[in-house]
Amino acid sequence: MPWNWETLLNWRTLLEILILTVGIYYAFRFVRGTRGAPVVTGFLILLLTFVLVTFVLQLRVLQYLLAAFTTYFVLAVLVIFQPELRRMLAELGNLPIFMTAHEQRENIEVIIQTAERLVEVRIGALIAIEQSIQLDEAVESGVLVNCEATPEMFETIFFPNNAIHDGGVLLKGDRIFKAACIFPLTQRQDLNKSLGTRHRAAIGLSEETDAVIVVVSEETGAISYAYKGQLTRGVTVQDLRAFLTSVLVAPARSSNWIAWLRRRLSRSRPHQPVVSKQDPALHDPHSAGSPAVGK
């Protein structure tokens, strides 16, 4: 088939469709589970219904108004979905590239040791681990601490007789930034009514940011974590370590595509049986199934 301008235009059309499809998919994936998800769904349903009715019934005046107000629709999207767009831009422009994998693993071990200690003495805790999105604007109040993160300091903060034990703690890198913070509660209606405030606050903050929130229940001593609007309860210390490693350690995230490519190449080699071994350190219990929600 000879190469001509018509073929080039067809390839450009296919490329545009591919880019739009990928963009729409990731946009829906980004807002899924957040407070803006119902607004996005309602807005799109209303807009598509209006466009469909206008063009099917050949309503010329409404078609003209639709074309004339396209610019205003764009402005409306910017205003209505300002928090979601701001969050998306923050994730793209504020990537954590200055912390080494060794430092990240050390910070994870601090969280693990803290969880172990608090579980033993049945002290409740709510710890938000900041990633690319700044948590200062997502939480209310809070007492500035700005000290090195250690299990002893966490245990001191969450001790019941401490004046700042209520609320959550913001962890930035290897430092405790704020304590006694009030996290936004989730507005989801499908949660178990017996779910406590700590867990609802963890879900709420994870819906609005990319933070990982670790929760220790004061009543049961169970460890839970929330990420991207989903709560996983009753995990072991080993499960928590594996999950935090898969999410927070940068080299593990950046080398995922390399590992996938190696697996594909190894499978394509003839006469070489492939034995799939799952590394426990990279296992993400969060993606293994739907989270259990309950008391």
C-alpha positions as MATLAB code, in Angstrom:
seq = 'MPWNWETLLNWRTLLEILILTVGIYYAFRFVRGTRGAPVVTGFLILLLTFVLVTFVLQLRVLQYLLAAFTTYFVLAVLVIFQPELRRMLAELGNLPIFMTAHEQRENIEVIIQTAERLVEVRIGALIAIEQSIQLDEAVESGVLVNCEATPEMFETIFFPNNAIHDGGVLLKGDRIFKAACIFPLTQRQDLNKSLGTRHRAAIGLSEETDAVIVVVSEETGAISYAYKGQLTRGVTVQDLRAFLTSVLVAPARSSNWIAWLRRRLSRSRPHQPVVSKQDPALHDPHSAGSPAVGK';
ca = [
       0.000    0.000    0.000;
       1.630    3.307   -1.072;
       2.253    5.931    1.570;
       0.224    9.083    0.882;
      -1.351   11.988    2.730;
      -4.628   10.106    3.190;
      -2.797    7.285    4.967;
      -0.945    9.823    7.110;
      -4.185   11.502    8.085;
      -5.680    8.147    9.021;
      -2.711    7.425   11.266;
      -3.075   10.840   12.855;
      -6.756   10.190   13.484;
      -5.975    6.858   15.118;
      -3.300    8.526   17.236;
      -5.712   11.220   18.372;
      -8.308    8.596   19.299;
      -5.677    6.630   21.231;
      -4.494    9.717   23.131;
      -8.052   10.741   23.995;
      -8.936    7.206   25.103;
      -5.894    6.929   27.362;
      -6.490   10.426   28.746;
     -10.163    9.755   29.542;
      -9.321    6.387   31.099;
      -6.685    7.806   33.431;
      -8.884   10.794   34.268;
     -11.672    8.466   35.409;
      -9.151    6.294   37.232;
      -7.753    9.361   38.967;
     -11.083   10.675   40.284;
     -12.517    7.238   41.109;
     -13.123    6.931   44.836;
     -12.708   10.666   45.500;
     -15.333   13.166   46.560;
     -15.358   14.586   43.048;
     -16.327   11.278   41.420;
     -20.131   11.781   41.754;
     -19.776   15.323   40.443;
     -17.794   14.128   37.415;
     -20.342   11.418   36.690;
     -23.303   13.763   36.995;
     -21.653   16.444   34.877;
     -20.809   14.024   32.068;
     -24.269   12.437   32.081;
     -25.920   15.855   31.881;
     -23.580   17.052   29.116;
     -23.869   13.889   27.000;
     -27.644   13.837   27.357;
     -27.866   17.466   26.275;
     -25.610   16.903   23.253;
     -27.410   13.693   22.227;
     -30.870   15.228   22.405;
     -29.721   18.354   20.578;
     -28.206   16.546   17.589;
     -30.709   13.687   17.337;
     -33.693   16.052   17.285;
     -31.805   18.579   15.125;
     -32.442   21.478   17.509;
     -30.595   24.183   15.607;
     -30.817   26.886   18.249;
     -29.508   24.616   20.964;
     -26.709   23.449   18.649;
     -25.698   27.053   18.104;
     -25.780   27.781   21.835;
     -23.774   24.625   22.531;
     -21.075   25.704   20.096;
     -21.125   29.301   21.367;
     -20.762   28.326   25.029;
     -18.015   25.719   24.563;
     -15.436   28.118   26.008;
     -17.609   28.735   29.039;
     -17.976   24.985   29.544;
     -14.197   24.735   29.771;
     -14.140   27.469   32.407;
     -16.928   25.696   34.283;
     -14.883   22.490   34.312;
     -11.878   24.373   35.697;
     -13.992   25.859   38.485;
     -16.021   22.773   39.391;
     -13.134   20.338   39.340;
     -10.480   22.671   40.708;
      -9.523   20.390   43.649;
      -9.133   17.335   41.399;
      -7.124   19.251   38.778;
      -4.937   20.762   41.477;
      -4.285   17.327   42.920;
      -3.389   15.949   39.488;
      -0.952   18.787   38.755;
       0.565   18.433   42.215;
       1.270   14.755   41.593;
       2.919   15.544   38.256;
       4.977   18.508   39.435;
       5.987   17.493   42.936;
       7.482   14.032   42.517;
       9.609   12.737   45.411;
      13.004   12.295   43.731;
      15.422   13.351   46.465;
      14.967   10.479   48.914;
      17.020    7.346   48.401;
      15.602    3.851   48.605;
      17.678    3.166   51.731;
      16.198    6.192   53.516;
      12.692    5.207   52.450;
      13.172    1.702   53.829;
      14.436    3.147   57.106;
      11.315    5.298   57.369;
       9.173    2.238   56.706;
      10.885    0.369   59.536;
      10.095    3.261   61.880;
       6.392    2.887   60.993;
       6.580   -0.891   61.448;
       8.238   -0.630   64.860;
       5.714    2.013   65.906;
       2.790   -0.204   64.890;
       4.251   -3.172   66.783;
       4.682   -1.149   69.976;
       1.244    0.430   69.839;
      -0.454   -2.901   69.167;
       1.200   -4.430   72.234;
      -0.097   -1.717   74.566;
      -3.425   -1.183   72.728;
      -2.855    2.501   71.942;
      -4.728    3.918   68.953;
      -2.855    5.754   66.222;
      -3.480    7.568   62.951;
      -0.383    8.288   60.837;
      -0.458    9.928   57.395;
       2.647    9.412   55.251;
       2.998   12.278   52.807;
       4.026   11.580   49.226;
       3.813   13.991   46.279;
       0.777   15.983   47.469;
       1.289   18.386   50.339;
      -1.005   17.504   53.240;
      -1.001   20.899   54.952;
      -4.103   22.133   53.107;
      -5.959   18.805   53.328;
      -6.000   18.712   57.144;
      -7.358   21.081   59.748;
      -5.585   22.548   62.773;
      -2.701   20.504   64.118;
       0.215   21.240   66.436;
       3.596   21.871   64.837;
       6.089   19.281   66.090;
       8.818   19.093   63.425;
      10.992   16.454   65.066;
      12.726   13.277   64.002;
      10.375   10.354   63.539;
      11.130    7.577   66.006;
       8.948    4.850   67.546;
       9.479    6.448   70.957;
       8.220    9.819   69.723;
       5.143    8.268   68.090;
       4.377    6.354   71.276;
       4.723    9.537   73.314;
       2.398   11.494   71.019;
      -0.348    8.845   70.975;
      -0.171    8.068   74.689;
      -3.757    8.547   76.000;
      -2.824   11.086   78.698;
      -0.928   13.253   76.230;
      -2.581   16.561   75.322;
      -2.041   15.970   71.575;
      -2.907   12.264   71.372;
      -6.242   12.918   69.639;
      -6.186   13.308   65.873;
      -3.631   12.260   63.308;
       0.071   12.775   62.725;
       1.638   14.034   59.490;
       4.877   12.315   58.531;
       7.080   14.081   55.981;
      10.080   12.013   55.037;
      11.862   11.098   58.244;
      10.261   13.840   60.350;
       7.011   14.202   62.249;
       5.651   17.491   60.941;
       2.357   17.939   62.828;
       0.317   16.150   65.464;
      -3.318   16.396   66.636;
      -4.467   16.997   63.054;
      -8.096   16.640   61.986;
      -8.405   14.663   58.758;
     -11.434   15.031   56.439;
     -13.983   12.269   57.022;
     -15.139   10.202   54.074;
     -18.640   10.817   52.754;
     -19.126    7.254   51.517;
     -22.437    5.656   52.490;
     -21.475    2.031   51.798;
     -19.239    1.645   54.848;
     -20.064   -0.397   57.913;
     -21.882    1.752   60.477;
     -19.580    0.443   63.209;
     -16.489    1.818   61.503;
     -14.690    4.215   63.842;
     -13.714    7.827   63.298;
     -10.031    6.984   62.847;
     -10.759    4.664   59.944;
     -13.238    7.067   58.329;
     -10.698    9.870   58.604;
      -8.040    7.637   57.037;
     -10.313    6.866   54.089;
     -11.285   10.530   53.729;
      -7.686   11.754   53.548;
      -6.711    9.000   51.107;
      -9.593   10.039   48.831;
      -8.267   13.585   48.512;
      -4.501   12.940   48.471;
      -2.009   10.243   47.526;
      -0.938    9.775   51.155;
      -0.734    6.365   52.805;
      -2.532    6.360   56.163;
      -1.724    3.748   58.800;
      -4.288    3.111   61.537;
      -3.943    1.191   64.784;
      -7.247    0.426   66.487;
      -7.421    1.226   70.175;
     -10.284   -1.235   70.745;
      -8.998   -4.288   68.866;
      -5.307   -3.554   68.355;
      -5.729   -4.327   64.639;
      -3.528   -2.643   62.029;
      -5.114   -1.107   58.928;
      -4.027    1.116   56.082;
      -5.872    3.369   53.629;
      -4.681    4.284   50.161;
      -6.496    5.870   47.211;
      -9.845    5.739   48.950;
      -9.642    2.065   49.898;
      -9.248    0.645   53.396;
      -7.553   -2.663   54.166;
      -8.073   -3.880   57.723;
      -6.606   -6.524   59.968;
      -3.215   -6.787   58.262;
      -0.108   -8.273   59.821;
       3.147   -6.400   60.334;
       4.644   -8.301   57.410;
       1.725   -7.319   55.172;
       2.099   -3.683   56.185;
       5.831   -3.734   55.454;
       5.269   -5.291   52.034;
       2.585   -2.763   51.119;
       4.572    0.281   52.276;
       7.606   -0.986   50.382;
       5.626   -1.446   47.171;
       4.180    2.074   47.399;
       6.921    4.190   48.978;
      10.214    2.777   47.726;
      10.919    4.601   44.462;
      13.257    2.087   42.765;
      10.659   -0.640   43.151;
       8.090    1.516   41.368;
      10.448    2.676   38.614;
      11.658   -0.829   37.818;
       8.208   -2.398   37.460;
       8.208   -2.108   33.682;
      11.725   -3.573   33.482;
      10.654   -6.609   35.506;
       7.582   -7.006   33.276;
       9.752   -6.854   30.148;
      12.140   -9.441   31.554;
       9.266  -11.787   32.333;
       7.901  -11.417   28.817;
      11.301  -12.103   27.267;
      11.904  -15.126   29.468;
       8.519  -16.581   28.502;
       9.312  -16.178   24.811;
      12.490  -18.289   25.017;
      11.894  -21.858   23.737;
      12.585  -24.994   25.756;
      13.053  -23.041   28.982;
      10.408  -23.654   31.618;
       9.469  -20.511   33.477;
       8.916  -20.744   37.206;
       7.000  -17.754   38.531;
       8.087  -16.750   42.004;
       6.371  -13.967   43.868;
       8.641  -11.808   45.960;
       6.951  -11.244   49.329;
       8.662   -7.854   49.611;
       6.827   -6.641   46.510;
       3.471   -8.237   47.295;
       0.680   -5.699   47.595;
      -2.050   -7.090   49.842;
      -4.177   -4.073   48.974;
      -4.672   -5.313   45.420;
      -5.302   -8.902   46.368;
      -9.013   -8.323   46.867;
     -11.623   -5.961   48.110;
     -10.903   -4.437   51.496;
     -12.707   -5.698   54.516;
     -14.639   -3.004   56.272;
     -15.955   -3.539   59.725;
     -15.330   -3.042   63.376;
];
